[in-house]
């Protein structure tokens, strides 16, 4: 988020909406594709929410975190993404200043929530692999629910405080056709640390440790497989494989998230030094939100249980008696 150092009248003289130069057919196609992206985001995350919420077998601490992440992605797809895609197609904000403020603050809140969900997932995988016995005894679904509620409350409170201390400044610098949130210098630094530097550092450090531990587990599993295994060793080996697989899939989730996140924050940092084209900001901003579309696709590609859940949901079998107890992990 950039701080403009010249007054409103000067900035508005430099700002103008570019004329649309695409044919009507391309224009309609862009809106159809945008509607498809929004529909995929909303429906994909809704399937994740229904799956984890409905099937008792999926009520694990890790999946509860995935459920909460899917809720924030669902809200991004339904509340923020349609307006942002319209803004990109029109190359100009046509929905009014007040609605711009609502959309940008909603998008900021939900994206910060997504970032901290990824942090919690990294913490969860680190604890599960580094000390599995302590994890099984201490980290329950109820504990994760309390952590998630606390996370939502902190992020909402942070964004409300940010809005309170910058609300008047933001509304006074808006040009017609423009939709950008500006923070003062202190708030900009705080937001950079809270929304980017701190969570990114935690994610990188913990996932580095996760992959080191996973490699160590892989070596241990190979050694166990080279000898006659008692029943307890077989259980330990299976448990270690399951945790490593979960870490791998969630590692892909985190990697994709970082690829979507980094361009936006790099442009935000560079934008404090040099003026960047508005089109570039729009592209990285859209890329940031497309992560909410990609996440359900990752689950569908790497989680067989999610594909089974989709089949049961689409065929309406979840409305049958005791459908919540169906074994979907085999």
C-alpha positions in Angstrom: 0.0 0.0 0.0 1.6 3.2 -1.1 1.7 6.7 0.3 1.2 9.4 -2.3 3.3 12.5 -1.5 1.4 15.1 -3.6 -2.1 16.5 -3.0 -5.4 15.3 -4.3 -5.7 17.8 -7.1 -2.3 17.1 -8.5 -2.8 13.4 -8.4 -6.2 13.5 -10.0 -4.7 15.5 -12.9 -2.4 12.6 -13.5 -5.1 9.9 -13.1 -7.4 9.1 -16.0 -9.3 6.0 -17.0 -8.0 4.5 -20.3 -10.4 4.0 -23.1 -11.6 0.5 -23.7 -10.2 -0.7 -27.0 -11.5 -4.3 -27.2 -14.2 -5.5 -29.5 -17.7 -6.2 -28.1 -17.2 -10.0 -28.5 -13.9 -9.9 -26.5 -15.6 -7.7 -23.9 -18.4 -10.2 -23.5 -15.9 -13.1 -23.4 -13.9 -11.4 -20.6 -17.1 -11.1 -18.5 -18.0 -14.7 -19.1 -14.5 -15.9 -18.1 -14.7 -13.7 -15.0 -18.1 -15.1 -14.1 -16.6 -18.6 -14.5 -13.7 -17.8 -12.3 -16.0 -16.4 -9.6 -18.3 -19.5 -9.9 -15.3 -21.9 -9.7 -14.0 -20.1 -6.6 -17.3 -20.0 -4.8 -18.4 -23.6 -5.7 -14.9 -25.1 -5.2 -14.5 -23.7 -1.7 -18.1 -24.5 -0.8 -17.4 -28.1 -1.7 -14.4 -28.1 0.7 -16.6 -26.5 3.4 -19.4 -29.0 3.0 -17.0 -32.0 2.9 -15.1 -31.2 6.0 -18.1 -30.0 7.9 -20.3 -33.0 7.0 -18.1 -36.1 7.2 -17.1 -37.0 10.7 -14.0 -38.8 9.5 -12.6 -35.5 8.3 -12.9 -33.8 11.7 -9.2 -33.5 12.4 -7.2 -30.5 13.5 -5.5 -30.1 10.1 -8.8 -30.3 8.2 -10.5 -27.8 10.5 -7.7 -25.3 9.5 -8.4 -26.2 5.9 -12.1 -25.6 6.5 -11.5 -22.2 8.0 -9.2 -21.3 5.1 -11.9 -22.4 2.6 -14.4 -20.1 4.4 -12.1 -17.1 3.9 -11.5 -18.1 0.3 -15.3 -18.5 -0.2 -15.9 -15.0 1.1 -13.1 -13.6 -1.1 -14.8 -15.2 -4.2 -18.3 -14.0 -3.3 -17.6 -10.6 -1.8 -14.4 -9.2 -3.3 -13.5 -11.0 -6.5 -16.5 -10.0 -8.7 -15.9 -6.2 -8.2 -12.1 -6.6 -8.6 -12.6 -8.5 -11.9 -15.0 -5.8 -13.2 -12.4 -3.2 -12.3 -9.8 -5.1 -14.3 -12.1 -5.5 -17.4 -13.2 -1.9 -17.4 -9.7 -0.6 -16.5 -11.5 1.9 -14.3 -13.4 1.8 -11.0 -17.1 2.4 -11.9 -18.8 1.3 -8.7 -18.3 4.5 -6.6 -15.9 5.6 -3.8 -17.8 4.2 -0.8 -18.2 0.8 -2.4 -14.5 0.9 -3.3 -13.7 1.4 0.4 -15.9 -1.5 1.4 -14.4 -3.9 -1.2 -10.8 -3.0 -0.5 -11.2 -3.3 3.2 -13.0 -6.6 2.9 -10.4 -7.9 0.5 -7.6 -6.8 2.8 -9.2 -8.4 5.8 -9.9 -11.7 4.1 -6.5 -11.8 2.5 -4.8 -11.2 5.8 -7.0 -14.1 7.2 -5.8 -16.4 4.4 -2.1 -15.5 5.1 -2.5 -16.3 8.8 -4.3 -19.5 8.0 -1.3 -20.6 6.0 0.8 -19.7 9.1 -1.4 -21.9 11.3 -1.2 -24.7 8.8 2.7 -24.4 8.8 2.7 -24.5 12.7 0.3 -27.5 12.6 2.5 -29.5 10.3 5.6 -28.6 12.2 4.2 -29.8 15.5 2.7 -33.0 13.9 6.1 -34.0 12.5 8.5 -32.7 15.1 6.6 -34.2 18.1 3.8 -36.5 17.0 3.0 -37.9 20.4 2.7 -34.5 22.0 0.6 -33.3 19.0 -1.8 -36.2 19.3 -2.2 -35.6 23.0 -2.4 -31.8 23.1 -3.7 -30.6 19.7 -7.4 -31.5 19.5 -10.2 -30.2 17.3 -11.5 -28.0 20.1 -8.0 -26.5 20.6 -7.8 -25.7 16.9 -11.3 -24.2 16.9 -10.3 -21.8 19.7 -7.1 -20.9 17.8 -9.1 -20.2 14.7 -11.7 -18.0 16.5 -8.8 -16.1 18.1 -7.2 -15.7 14.7 -10.4 -14.3 13.1 -10.9 -11.9 16.0 -7.3 -10.5 15.9 -7.4 -10.0 12.2 -10.8 -8.3 12.3 -9.7 -6.1 15.2 -6.4 -5.2 13.4 -8.2 -4.1 10.2 -10.8 -2.1 12.1 -8.0 -0.2 13.9 -6.3 0.3 10.6 -9.5 1.7 9.1 -10.1 3.9 12.1 -6.7 5.6 12.0 -6.7 6.0 8.2 -10.3 6.3 7.3 -10.5 10.1 6.8 -7.2 10.2 4.9 -8.3 7.4 2.5 -11.6 9.0 1.6 -10.0 12.4 1.0 -7.5 11.3 -1.6 -9.8 9.2 -3.9 -10.0 10.4 -7.5 -13.0 9.6 -9.8 -12.4 6.2 -11.4 -9.7 5.2 -8.9 -9.8 2.6 -6.2 -6.6 2.4 -4.1 -6.2 2.5 -0.4 -3.5 4.8 1.0 -1.9 4.5 4.4 0.2 7.0 6.3 3.9 6.2 6.9 3.5 4.6 10.3 0.5 2.4 9.4 2.2 1.4 6.1 5.3 0.1 8.0 3.1 -1.7 10.6 0.9 -3.2 7.9 4.0 -4.4 5.9 5.4 -6.2 9.0 2.1 -7.6 10.2 0.7 -8.7 6.8 3.8 -9.8 5.0 7.3 -9.9 6.7 6.2 -11.6 10.0 3.9 -14.3 8.5 6.2 -14.9 5.5 9.2 -15.4 7.9 7.3 -17.9 10.0 6.1 -19.8 7.0 9.5 -20.1 5.4 11.3 -21.1 8.7 8.7 -23.7 9.7 8.4 -25.3 6.3 12.1 -25.5 6.1 12.1 -27.4 9.3 9.1 -29.5 8.1 11.0 -30.7 5.0 14.1 -31.5 7.0 12.0 -33.6 9.5 10.1 -35.3 6.6 13.4 -36.3 5.0 14.6 -37.7 8.3 11.3 -39.7 8.6 11.7 -41.0 5.0 15.2 -42.4 6.0 13.7 -44.0 9.2 10.9 -45.6 7.2 13.3 -47.1 4.7 15.3 -48.6 7.6 12.2 -50.0 9.1 11.2 -51.6 5.8 14.6 -53.3 5.6 13.9 -55.4 8.7 11.1 -57.6 10.0 8.6 -55.2 11.5 6.5 -55.8 14.6 3.0 -54.5 14.5 3.8 -51.4 16.5 6.6 -50.5 14.0 4.1 -50.9 11.1 1.7 -48.5 12.8 4.5 -46.0 13.4 5.7 -46.3 9.7 2.1 -45.8 8.4 1.6 -42.8 10.7 4.9 -41.2 9.6 3.9 -41.8 5.9 0.5 -40.1 6.4 2.1 -37.1 8.1 4.7 -36.8 5.4 2.0 -36.9 2.7 -0.1 -34.3 4.5 3.0 -32.1 4.8 3.8 -32.5 1.1 0.3 -31.5 -0.1 0.1 -28.6 2.3 3.6 -27.6 1.2 2.3 -27.3 -2.3 -0.6 -25.3 -1.0 1.8 -22.9 0.8 4.1 -22.7 -2.3 1.2 -21.7 -4.6 0.1 -19.2 -2.0 3.5 -17.6 -1.9 3.7 -17.4 -5.7 0.4 -15.5 -5.7 1.4 -13.3 -2.7 4.9 -12.2 -3.5 4.3 -10.2 -6.7 1.7 -8.1 -5.0 3.9 -7.2 -2.0 7.0 -6.7 -4.2 5.0 -4.2 -6.3 3.8 -2.6 -3.1 7.4 -2.2 -1.8 8.7 -0.9 -5.2 5.7 1.4 -5.5 6.9 3.3 -2.4 10.0 4.3 -4.4 8.9 4.6 -8.0 5.5 5.0 -9.7 4.2 1.8 -11.2 1.6 1.5 -13.9 -2.0 1.0 -12.7 -2.3 -2.0 -15.0 0.5 -3.8 -13.3 -1.0 -3.2 -9.9 -4.4 -4.6 -11.1 -2.7 -7.7 -12.5 -0.8 -8.6 -9.3 -3.9 -7.8 -7.3 -6.0 -10.2 -9.3 -3.2 -12.8 -9.1 -3.3 -12.4 -5.3 -7.0 -13.2 -5.2 -6.8 -16.1 -7.7 -5.1 -18.1 -5.0 -8.6 -18.6 -3.6 -9.6 -20.3 -6.9 -6.5 -22.5 -7.0 -6.7 -23.9 -3.5 -9.8 -26.2 -4.1 -8.1 -27.5 -7.3 -5.1 -28.5 -5.2 -7.3 -30.5 -2.9 -9.0 -32.2 -5.9 -5.7 -33.1 -7.5 -3.9 -34.5 -4.4 -6.7 -35.6 -1.9 -8.6 -38.7 -3.0 -11.0 -38.2 -0.1 -12.0 -34.8 -1.5 -12.8 -36.3 -4.9 -15.0 -38.9 -3.1 -16.7 -36.2 -1.2 -17.5 -34.2 -4.4 -19.1 -37.4 -5.9 -21.2 -37.9 -2.7 -22.2 -34.2 -2.6 -23.1 -34.0 -6.3 -25.1 -37.2 -6.3 -26.9 -35.9 -3.1 -25.9 -39.0 -1.1 -25.0 -36.7 1.8 -28.8 -36.3 2.5 -29.1 -40.0 3.3 -29.3 -41.3 6.8 -25.9 -41.7 8.5 -24.1 -40.3 5.4 -21.8 -38.4 7.7 -20.3 -41.7 8.9 -19.4 -42.9 5.4 -15.7 -44.1 5.3 -14.1 -41.8 2.6 -10.5 -42.3 3.5 -10.1 -45.8 2.2 
